[in-house]
Amino acid sequence: MTQELNSKFLVNTLVIGSETVSNIAIYKDRFENDKTYIYFCLNNSCKLPVTSVPGALQQIEYNVEKSNFNLGF
């Protein structure tokens, strides 16, 4: 999923991930074995997680439309 997201031209977007439990603050209470969640976070707040790249892109696209900025996808 990380590779698929990184293949898109996502301006000012940071894609990070972890395959194990981590003590890093951004991962706190977000890791589950055998499940992949994508969180869209903006201005110190995260939306509910989604489990697919198209779902994540919808969240990103929605926020881009609200800001009148076009990512080109």
TAFENVEN-V687038 format. One line per field, one symbol per residue. psi: psi as a letter, one per 40 degrees, with the letter a starting at -180 (. if undefined). burial: + if it has 16 or more other C-alpha atoms within 10 Angstrom, else -. A space follows every 10 residues. Layout:
psi->???
burial->???
//
This chain:
psi->dddddeeigh hfhhhiiiei hiehddehfe hhieihihhh ihffhiiiii eidddddddd ddddddefhh ef.
burial->----+----+ ---------- ---------- +----+++++ ---------+ -----++-++ +--------- ---
//
